[in-house]
Amino acid sequence: MELKQAYSYCERIIADNSKSFYKAFSLLPKEKRKAVWAVYAFCRKVDDIVDEGSHPEPELKAFRKNFDEFLAGSIQWDDPMWLALEDVFESYDMDASAFYGLIKGQEMDLTINRYRTLEELLDYSYHVASTVGLMLLPILAPGRTALLKDGAISLGYAMQITNILRDIGEDLAMDRIYLPQDIMRKYGLDEEELGSGTVSESFVQVWEELASIAEFHYDRAFETINDYPLSSRVPVKGAALVYREILSTIRSKEYTVFHEKHYVTDDSKQSILQCL
């Protein structure tokens, strides 16, 4: 398979699975854009093993072994994702530990379906989301990764908490509750009430406390956004602002997250990106 075909395969994955990220990162210069597609394809593959694999635990273990082989230069190139990713690793100073961190985060989803504290939730969010930012930093801001690392971690926290607040109903259907138990106790929300799908006062209080934590981390991420090269700054800021808008969308829909999944409209995305 040719490298061009491999990158086209990765582009289709991000276009089909994340229209918000695809739209934002399409603003990047061509070479950086292609590299982001390859990293996204890696992330999607790990995520799909956990969410859709018939035997996720051994499949994830095998995928980790494949990544070991990839780093050692001994993997077979029958998968276009690996071929594209090899080109990325040759072109940029990539951080392999961030890729392993993401795999660890997906392993957590196989064994943990409740979080006792905010600290535990942030640790999980680091592994499944902040690591993605750390994977992308060498592509988006070569030579500036140390300067931008904390902001990238915060943006991962913010986006993952936003995901959690959007996907509460979907997660409940899989017997997963990501709302920390200590925050639920603080407002008198128990699992039975949560499972009933009632938008109660206590539910809204829990939701808003987590939303405020997400907002705090969006603000922290924006503190260093101007340290990105201009070509990367616009898509990163655009992706963050579009994701942040999910919180406002849910509020406008009166927190009805139990039976529907809320998205930012294409018109809203367009107006956000046009203002950058």
Salt bridges, closest charged atoms under 4 A:
GLU31 OE2 - LYS34 NZ 3.62
ASP47 OD2 - ARG44 NH2 3.28
ASP48 OD1 - ARG44 NE 3.27
ASP51 OD1 - ARG176 NH1 3.64
GLU69 OE2 - LYS65 NZ 2.80
ASP79 OD2 - LYS45 NZ 2.45
GLU107 OE1 - ARG64 NH2 3.34
GLU120 OE2 - ARG116 NH2 2.50
ASP123 OD1 - HIS127 ND1 3.70
ASP167 OD1 - ARG166 NE 2.80
ASP167 OD1 - LYS261 NZ 3.67
GLU170 OE1 - LYS261 NZ 3.45
ASP175 OD1 - ARG114 NH2 2.84
GLU191 OE2 - ARG114 NE 2.80
GLU208 OE2 - ARG251 NE 2.85
GLU209 OE1 - LYS186 NZ 2.96
GLU215 OE1 - ARG244 NE 2.52
GLU215 OE2 - ARG251 NH1 3.92
ASP219 OD1 - ARG244 NH2 2.84
ASP266 OD1 - LYS269 NZ 3.86
